[in-house]
């Protein structure tokens, strides 16, 4: 599994989807396809589920590029979790990347029942898992620490 925590360019809001099966708000993402790396999966799934345009940020600010060897953006967090589907709970290993939206436009697809921008002050009150709330708050904090109020400044 891989996904992107998409934060608005001003650093004030996060784009979440309402998961149909789980009925909670989560960051977009999904299952890795054969011959796909986690970063490509996170980008593909997040674009499919939200229609948002964004770029993935390197969560630790460190990168290497020496011709044929270059680093990929570091995930914000790697999670090992049991997903509580009512018909078949199962284990996921999730790589969650940090992204910045290049516009506020989005469009949900059939995999979610809703999509919405949430202000960072709303996170404690959304219907989701506690670990997701912690990841979102950590994403906002990391965004501010590395990029200040905007990755463009």
SEBADREN-124315 format. One record per residue (C-alpha): residue in three letters; x, y, z. Coordinates in nm, 2 decimals, padded with zeros to 4 digits. Example, Ala and Ser with C-alpha at 12.3 -4.5 7.8 and 13.67 -1.06 7.14 Angstrom:
<tornus>
tornu res=ALA&px=01.23&py=-00.45&pz=00.78
tornu res=SER&px=01.37&py=-00.11&pz=00.71
</tornus>
This chain:
<tornus>
tornu res=UNK&px=00.00&py=00.00&pz=00.00
tornu res=UNK&px=00.11&py=00.36&pz=-00.07
tornu res=UNK&px=-00.06&py=00.69&pz=-00.05
tornu res=UNK&px=00.00&py=01.07&pz=-00.04
tornu res=UNK&px=-00.10&py=01.31&pz=00.24
tornu res=UNK&px=-00.18&py=01.61&pz=00.01
tornu res=UNK&px=-00.14&py=01.94&pz=00.18
tornu res=UNK&px=-00.25&py=02.27&pz=00.02
tornu res=UNK&px=00.03&py=02.49&pz=-00.10
tornu res=UNK&px=-00.04&py=02.74&pz=00.18
tornu res=UNK&px=00.01&py=02.46&pz=00.44
tornu res=UNK&px=-00.33&py=02.51&pz=00.60
tornu res=UNK&px=-00.55&py=02.23&pz=00.46
tornu res=UNK&px=-00.52&py=01.86&pz=00.38
tornu res=UNK&px=-00.72&py=01.67&pz=00.11
tornu res=UNK&px=-00.89&py=01.36&pz=00.24
tornu res=UNK&px=-01.13&py=01.10&pz=00.10
tornu res=UNK&px=-01.41&py=00.92&pz=00.28
tornu res=UNK&px=-01.33&py=00.55&pz=00.23
tornu res=UNK&px=-01.64&py=00.36&pz=00.11
tornu res=UNK&px=-01.58&py=00.03&pz=00.29
tornu res=UNK&px=-01.44&py=00.18&pz=00.62
tornu res=UNK&px=-01.67&py=00.49&pz=00.63
tornu res=UNK&px=-01.39&py=00.71&pz=00.76
tornu res=UNK&px=-01.18&py=01.00&pz=00.63
tornu res=UNK&px=-00.83&py=00.89&pz=00.52
tornu res=UNK&px=-00.55&py=01.01&pz=00.28
tornu res=UNK&px=-00.58&py=00.87&pz=-00.07
tornu res=UNK&px=-00.38&py=00.56&pz=-00.16
tornu res=UNK&px=-00.41&py=00.20&pz=-00.26
tornu res=UNK&px=-00.25&py=-00.13&pz=-00.34
tornu res=UNK&px=00.08&py=-00.15&pz=-00.53
tornu res=UNK&px=00.05&py=-00.31&pz=-00.87
tornu res=UNK&px=00.30&py=-00.57&pz=-01.01
tornu res=UNK&px=00.63&py=-00.40&pz=-01.12
tornu res=UNK&px=00.53&py=-00.07&pz=-00.96
tornu res=UNK&px=00.73&py=00.09&pz=-00.69
tornu res=UNK&px=00.56&py=00.25&pz=-00.38
tornu res=UNK&px=00.62&py=00.61&pz=-00.49
tornu res=UNK&px=00.46&py=00.55&pz=-00.84
tornu res=UNK&px=00.17&py=00.37&pz=-00.67
tornu res=UNK&px=00.11&py=00.65&pz=-00.42
tornu res=UNK&px=00.11&py=00.91&pz=-00.70
tornu res=UNK&px=-00.12&py=00.69&pz=-00.93
tornu res=UNK&px=-00.37&py=00.60&pz=-00.66
tornu res=UNK&px=-00.39&py=00.95&pz=-00.52
tornu res=UNK&px=-00.45&py=01.10&pz=-00.86
tornu res=UNK&px=-00.71&py=00.84&pz=-00.94
tornu res=UNK&px=-00.90&py=00.89&pz=-00.62
tornu res=UNK&px=-00.89&py=01.27&pz=-00.61
tornu res=UNK&px=-00.80&py=01.40&pz=-00.95
tornu res=UNK&px=-00.58&py=01.65&pz=-00.77
tornu res=UNK&px=-00.26&py=01.78&pz=-00.92
tornu res=UNK&px=00.03&py=01.77&pz=-00.67
tornu res=UNK&px=00.40&py=01.69&pz=-00.63
tornu res=UNK&px=00.55&py=01.47&pz=-00.38
tornu res=UNK&px=00.79&py=01.63&pz=-00.13
tornu res=UNK&px=01.09&py=01.48&pz=00.02
tornu res=UNK&px=01.00&py=01.45&pz=00.39
tornu res=UNK&px=01.35&py=01.47&pz=00.52
tornu res=UNK&px=01.49&py=01.72&pz=00.27
tornu res=UNK&px=01.79&py=01.50&pz=00.17
tornu res=UNK&px=01.85&py=01.38&pz=-00.18
tornu res=UNK&px=02.13&py=01.23&pz=-00.39
tornu res=UNK&px=02.16&py=01.24&pz=-00.77
tornu res=UNK&px=02.47&py=01.09&pz=-00.93
tornu res=UNK&px=02.39&py=01.01&pz=-01.29
tornu res=UNK&px=02.23&py=00.66&pz=-01.28
tornu res=UNK&px=02.19&py=00.66&pz=-00.90
tornu res=UNK&px=01.94&py=00.89&pz=-00.74
tornu res=UNK&px=01.73&py=00.89&pz=-00.43
tornu res=UNK&px=01.35&py=00.89&pz=-00.43
tornu res=UNK&px=01.15&py=01.12&pz=-00.20
tornu res=UNK&px=01.14&py=00.97&pz=00.15
tornu res=UNK&px=00.80&py=00.87&pz=00.28
tornu res=UNK&px=00.66&py=01.08&pz=00.56
tornu res=UNK&px=00.59&py=00.75&pz=00.75
tornu res=UNK&px=00.59&py=00.37&pz=00.69
tornu res=UNK&px=00.31&py=00.20&pz=00.88
tornu res=UNK&px=00.23&py=-00.16&pz=00.97
tornu res=UNK&px=-00.14&py=-00.19&pz=01.05
tornu res=UNK&px=-00.44&py=-00.42&pz=01.06
tornu res=UNK&px=-00.72&py=-00.28&pz=00.84
tornu res=UNK&px=-01.05&py=-00.36&pz=01.01
tornu res=UNK&px=-01.26&py=-00.45&pz=00.71
tornu res=UNK&px=-01.57&py=-00.62&pz=00.84
tornu res=UNK&px=-01.56&py=-00.91&pz=00.60
tornu res=UNK&px=-01.18&py=-00.97&pz=00.61
tornu res=UNK&px=-00.94&py=-00.77&pz=00.83
tornu res=UNK&px=-00.59&py=-00.79&pz=00.70
tornu res=UNK&px=-00.24&py=-00.65&pz=00.74
tornu res=UNK&px=-00.11&py=-00.35&pz=00.54
tornu res=UNK&px=00.23&py=-00.21&pz=00.51
tornu res=UNK&px=00.17&py=00.15&pz=00.41
tornu res=UNK&px=00.42&py=00.41&pz=00.28
tornu res=UNK&px=00.27&py=00.75&pz=00.32
tornu res=UNK&px=00.43&py=01.03&pz=00.12
tornu res=UNK&px=00.39&py=01.40&pz=00.18
tornu res=UNK&px=00.26&py=01.60&pz=-00.12
tornu res=UNK&px=00.18&py=01.96&pz=-00.20
tornu res=UNK&px=-00.12&py=02.05&pz=-00.42
tornu res=UNK&px=-00.06&py=02.28&pz=-00.71
tornu res=UNK&px=-00.43&py=02.38&pz=-00.71
tornu res=UNK&px=-00.73&py=02.34&pz=-00.49
tornu res=UNK&px=-00.92&py=02.15&pz=-00.75
tornu res=UNK&px=-01.02&py=01.78&pz=-00.70
tornu res=UNK&px=-01.27&py=01.53&pz=-00.82
tornu res=UNK&px=-01.37&py=01.21&pz=-00.63
tornu res=UNK&px=-01.39&py=00.88&pz=-00.81
tornu res=UNK&px=-01.62&py=00.58&pz=-00.73
tornu res=UNK&px=-01.38&py=00.44&pz=-00.47
tornu res=UNK&px=-01.47&py=00.70&pz=-00.21
tornu res=UNK&px=-01.80&py=00.84&pz=-00.10
tornu res=UNK&px=-01.67&py=01.20&pz=-00.06
tornu res=UNK&px=-01.35&py=01.42&pz=-00.09
tornu res=UNK&px=-01.29&py=01.73&pz=00.11
tornu res=UNK&px=-01.02&py=01.98&pz=00.21
tornu res=UNK&px=-00.99&py=01.99&pz=00.59
tornu res=UNK&px=-00.83&py=02.27&pz=00.80
tornu res=UNK&px=-00.56&py=02.15&pz=01.04
tornu res=UNK&px=-00.78&py=02.26&pz=01.33
tornu res=UNK&px=-01.05&py=02.02&pz=01.22
tornu res=UNK&px=-00.84&py=01.70&pz=01.23
tornu res=UNK&px=-00.93&py=01.61&pz=01.60
tornu res=UNK&px=-01.30&py=01.61&pz=01.51
tornu res=UNK&px=-01.30&py=01.41&pz=01.19
tornu res=UNK&px=-01.43&py=01.05&pz=01.18
tornu res=UNK&px=-01.11&py=00.84&pz=01.13
tornu res=UNK&px=-00.86&py=00.62&pz=01.31
tornu res=UNK&px=-00.64&py=00.78&pz=01.58
tornu res=UNK&px=-00.32&py=00.68&pz=01.39
tornu res=UNK&px=-00.45&py=00.86&pz=01.08
tornu res=UNK&px=-00.51&py=01.18&pz=01.29
tornu res=UNK&px=-00.15&py=01.15&pz=01.42
tornu res=UNK&px=-00.01&py=01.10&pz=01.07
tornu res=UNK&px=-00.20&py=01.41&pz=00.94
tornu res=UNK&px=-00.08&py=01.63&pz=01.23
tornu res=UNK&px=00.28&py=01.50&pz=01.17
tornu res=UNK&px=00.24&py=01.58&pz=00.80
tornu res=UNK&px=00.14&py=01.94&pz=00.88
tornu res=UNK&px=00.43&py=01.97&pz=01.13
tornu res=UNK&px=00.68&py=01.83&pz=00.88
tornu res=UNK&px=00.55&py=02.05&pz=00.60
tornu res=UNK&px=00.61&py=02.36&pz=00.82
tornu res=UNK&px=00.95&py=02.24&pz=00.95
tornu res=UNK&px=01.10&py=02.17&pz=00.61
tornu res=UNK&px=00.92&py=02.43&pz=00.39
tornu res=UNK&px=00.80&py=02.70&pz=00.63
tornu res=UNK&px=00.46&py=02.83&pz=00.54
tornu res=UNK&px=00.50&py=02.74&pz=00.17
tornu res=UNK&px=00.74&py=02.51&pz=-00.03
tornu res=UNK&px=00.77&py=02.80&pz=-00.27
tornu res=UNK&px=00.92&py=03.05&pz=-00.02
</tornus>
